[in-house]
């Protein structure tokens, strides 16, 4: 009996570690797009366009629009374990396609088109993994505080890999020239494919039961839909705005630092590596923010946290926009071979600090928007996954503005997004449709 309990505990530990790796891979695969975009931008066929360089990120998030609801249906049909395994296979394929884009046989637009296809396929994988990992960790932790604790640890690991990805890619790329190609980041792609392969084998050997999906069954009748709730509709648009601002802030910052035309004020020659580390520091700030928030979230309402975070974000963005780019500050950065104190624009430092605020916005919006939805909560979650497409659309618009009006002015897009989220926290969160039956 004791031996059986021990074996069950060991299997449970392996399952938890496996889910943690998947949590990390979500950030790893998603955050490949922006630093690789630096290479794409310097392709002669792209012509230095920030907008075109952001297409990889756009394709990655566009997948959410197509897979948000279908992924939920797949989950119901084949279960959590097999959905995760399917997502891993799709993720491996997506990374492999990106690897193929670096082959010498492809030139001109071909390598960029193949890379964009790989980014879209990877986005499908990440969307599927997102609907699996949270409830699986909650199940493996036995629910309650333990399950929540595992998800917090997973979120921290997610932020850590979000931090490391642009740093590693930037260090591998180093100085970007017209001859730089996708093959220079093959080491990162090898690691990604290896992790996907190992996790697939481990997960296939585990016995994991599906978590119970609340009171919703095949017999549950839905007289309305989540769209009937005003606070949910506004919350869905707030999620769209949030993901766009969260991704656009470091993504455009990476281009700003890496762009050779902006190096005049003392930046080192390996600007791509510096840009990658600056962007990575933004994700590190998110890691710190999530860690600190875990201590106060139980005592402060989601509404108060969201109002505070968005207000501070707006102040930081406005200050970054008006500070001259010639005003510099020191920051410890990895330059490709060592850590060195490097001069970067003060505006970049201010935008990095925005990561402290964006770290807590998703759960706050989710909690406010799903409050009182009852049996409609599961459907609302699927719609939320679709709205993650904002992480592709808003950064694309932001970089189109950057191409025509400059990098700092382009931050008017995240500024508007933060302002909308602030308005949602002030008055849009109220459930004015309490007459709808949610039992």
N, C-alpha and C positions, 0 to 999 in steps of 0.2 A: 504494500500500500504506500509506504513511504517512498519507495523507488518510483512508483507511478507519479506521485505528486512532484518528485524531483524532476522527472522527465518532462512533465507538463510545464514546470517552471522554466526549464531550460529552453523548451520550444517557444514559450511565451517571450522569453528574453530575445531569442533569435528573431522572432516576428517583430518585436519592438524596434530592434536595431535595423531590420530591413525597412520598416516604415520610415525610420529616421533618415536612412539613405535616400529614400524616395523624396522626402521633404527637401533634402539638400539638392537633389537632382532637379527639382522644380525650379529652384533659384539658379542653379548652374546653367541649365539649358536656356532659360529665359534671358539671363544676363549676358549670354554670348553675343546677342544681336548688336548692342550698341558699340562695343569695342571693335567687332568685326566690321561694323559700318565705317570705321575710320579707314580701313583698308579699301573698302568699296568706294568711298568718297574720292580717294586718290587715283582710282582707275581712270585712265584717259577717256574711256567710254562714258563715264559718269560725269566727268568735267568739274569735279569739286563741289557738286550740289549736295547740300546738307539734306534736302528733301529726299533725293534719291538714295542717299546713304542710310536714311532712316527706314527704308522700305523693308529691310529685314525684320526690324522691330514691329513694323506694321503687319507683316505677314504672320508673324508669331502670334500676335494678339487677334488678328482677324479670324484665326481658327476658333477662338472662343465664341464668336458670333454664330458660327455654323455648328459647333459641337456642344454648346451649353446645355440645350434641351435634349438632343440625341444621346449625349453621354449619360444623362440621368435615366433615360429609357434603357440604355444598354446595362446600366447598373442594376435596374430592377429585373432585367431578363436573365443575366448571367451571374449576378452576384458581385460582391466587392473584390474577392480574390481574383477571379477571372477577368474582371474589368481592369484591375491593376496589372495583371500579366499582359493583357492586350495592349494597355497603354505603354508598357515597357518595350514591347516589340515595336510599336509604332515610333517610340522615342529613339530606339536604336536605328531604325530605318531613317528617321529624320536627320540624325547626326551623321549617319553614313552618307546620305545625299550631300550634306554640307562638306564632308570630306572629299567626295568625288568632284565637287566644284573646284578643287585646287589642282586637279590633274592638268598636266601640260597640254593635253590634247584639246582642252577647251580654251578658247580665246575670244576676244571681243565681248559681246554681250552674253555669250553662252555661259561662262562661269558665274556671272551675276544672276542669271535666270535660274540656274541649277541651285545656287545657294538660296535664293528666295523660296524655291520649292521646298528645300530642306527645312527652312525656317518655318514654313506653314505646317509641314508634317510634324515638326517638333512641337508646334503650338497645339496641335490636336492631342498629342501625348500629354502635354502639361495640363491641358484642360481636364482630361480624363483622370489624371493623377490627383488633381485638386479636389475632385468630388469623392475620392476614395480615402485619402490619407487621414483627414481629420476624424471622421467617425471610426475608422479602424483603430487609431491610437486610443480613442476614447473607450472603445470596446476592450482592447488589450489591457488598458489600465483599470478596467472594471467600473468605468463611469465615475461620476462625482469628482472629487478633488484630485484623485490620482490620475484619472483620464485627462482632466484639464491640465494637470502638471506636465504630462507627456506631450500634450499639444503645445504648451509654452516652450518646452525644451526643443520640440521640433521646429517651432517658429524661430527660435534663436539660431538653430543650426541652419535654417533657411536663410536668415540674414547674414550669417557668417559666410556662406557660399556665395551669396549675392555680393559680399564685400570682396572675396578672393577672386572671383571670375574676371572682372575687368582689370584687376591688378596683374593676374597671371597672363592674360591675353596681351595687355599692354607691354609687359616685360618681354614676351616672346616676339612681338612685332618690332619694338624699339623705334628706330627712326623710320618713318613712312616715306617712301618715294614712289614714283610711278611704276617701278619694277616690283614693288611689294605685292605679294599675292596671298590667297587664302591658305596655301600650303604651309605658310609659316606658323599657323596655329594648329597644325596637325596633332601635336603632342596633347593639347587640350581635348581634341576630338577623340583621340585614342583612349584617354582616361574615361571620357564620358561613355564610350561604347563598352569598355571593359566593365564599368560599374553597372550599366544596364544588363549586361550578360550575366554577371555574378548574381545580381538581385533577382533576375528571372529564375535562375536555377534554384536559389535558396527558397524563393516564394513558392515555386512549384512543388517543393517537398514539404511545405507546411500545411497543417490542417487548421484553417481559420473559419469560424462560423460568422455569418453576416450579422451585423448589429441590428437590433429591432428598430424598425422605422416608425416610431411613435404609434399613434392610434390609426394611422392611415392604412387601409387595406384595399383590395380590389373591389370591395363592396361599398367603400366610402363614396358618398354622393357629393359632388361639387356643384352647388347652385350658381356660384359666381366664379371669379378668378382673382388672383392677387391684384390685377389691374383695377379692380373695383375699389381699392383702398387708396385714397389720395396720398397718405403718408408713405405708402410703399412706392407709388409711382415717382414721387419726388425723391425718395431714397434711392431708387434705381438710377435716376439721373445723377444723384450725388456720387454713387459708386462709379459711374462712367467718368465723372469729373475727377474723382479721387485717383483712379488708376492712371488716367492721363497725366495728372500732375506729378504723381509719384514716379512715373517712368520718364516723363519729359524733362524733369528737373536735372537728374544726373546725366541723362542721355545727351542733351544739348550741351551740358557743361563739359562732357568728354570731348565733343567736337570743338568747343570754344578753346580749351586748353591745347588740344592736339593740332589745331589749325596753325599752320606755319605763318600765316599772315598776322597772327595775334602774338607771336613770340617776342616781339621787339623789346618788351619791358623786362628782359632778364631771364626768360625761361630757357632751360637747357635744350640742347638739340634733340634729345630723345623725347620729344614732346608727346608722342603716343603713349609711352610708358607713364609719363607724368599725368597725362589726361586720364589714363586708366586707373591710376592710384587715387587721384582726386575723386573720380566717380565712385571708386570702391569705398572711399572714406564716407561718402554719403550713405551707402548701405550699412557701413559700420555704425554710423549714427543711428540708423534704424534699429540695429541690434541693441544698442545702449538704451534707446527709447523704449523698446519692448520690455527689456529687463527691468527698467525703472518703473514702467507702468504696471507691471505685475504686482508691485507692492502697494499701489494706491488705487487700482481699478475697482477694488471691492468697496472702497470708501467714497469714491467720487462718481457721480452719475455719468453715463455715456454722453448725455447732452452737454454737460459742463466741460468734459474732456474735449469734445469735438469743437465747441466754441473757442476754448482756450488755444487748442492746437492750430486751428485755422487762422485765428487772429494773429498769433505769433508768426505763422508762415507768411501771412500777407505783409507784415512789417519787415521781415527778413528779405522777401522778394523785392519790395519797393526800395529798400536800402541798397540792395545789390544792383538794381537798375539805375540808380542815380549816382552811385559812387564811380568816379572816373576809373577806367581800366588801368591807368598809370599808377594808381594807389596800390601798393603791394604789401604783402605780409608774408611771414615765414611759416613754413609747415614742413614737418618731417615726411619725406616722400621716398619711396623705393624707386631708384633711377635705373634699374636693370641689373645692377650688380651689388648694390649696397643701399643702406638708408642714409639719406643726406637731407640736411635742412635746405629747402628750396624755396625760392621766391615765387609766389603765385599772386594773382590779383586778389585784393580783399573781397571783391564781389564774388569770387569763386568760393571763398571761405564761408561767406554768408549763406550761399546756396547749399553748401554742404550741411550746414546746421539745420536746414529745413528737414533733413532726414529724421531728426529727433521728433519732429511734429508729425510727419506722415506715418511714422511707425504705429500710431495708435488709431488712425482714422478709420480703417476698414472695419474693425470690430465694433466701433462706436456707431457707424452708419448702419451696419448690419443689424445690430441690436435695436436701434430706433425704428428702422424700416420694417422689421418683422414682428415688432411688438403687437400683440393682439390678433395675429393672423391665424392662429390655431391650425386647423387642418390644411390651410393654404401655404404653410411655411415651406414645405418641401418644393412646391411649385415655384415659390418665390426664390428659393435658393438656385434653381435652374436658370431663372431669368437673370439673377445676379451674375451668374457665370457668363451669360451672354454679354452683359454690360461691361465686362472686363475688356471688351474690344476697345474701350476708351483709351487703353494703354497703347493702342496702335494708332488710333485716329488723331488724338490731340497732339502727341509728339510730332506726327507728320505735319500737322498744321503749324505747330510751333517752329519747325525747322524750315518750312516754306516762308514763314515770316522772317526767320533768321537770314535766309538767303537774300531777302529783299530789303530788310530794315536793320540788320545787325543782330548779333547774339543776345545782348542784354535786353533790347526792346522786345525780343520774342518771348520773354518771360511774362509778358502781359497775358499770355494764354494760361499758364499755371495760376497767375494772379486771379483771373476771372474764375477759374475752377475753385480755388480756395474761397473766394467770395461767395460763390454759390453754396458751397458746403456750410459756410458760416450762416448763411440765410436759412438753410435747412435746419440747422441746430437751433436757431432762434424761433422759427415759427412753423417750418415745414414738417417737423417730426410728429405733430399732433394727429392722433387717430380720430378723424371726424366721421368715420363710418362704422361706429360701434353697433349700429342696427343690423349689420350683416351677420348671419349665423356662422360661427366658426367651429362649432362642435361636431 
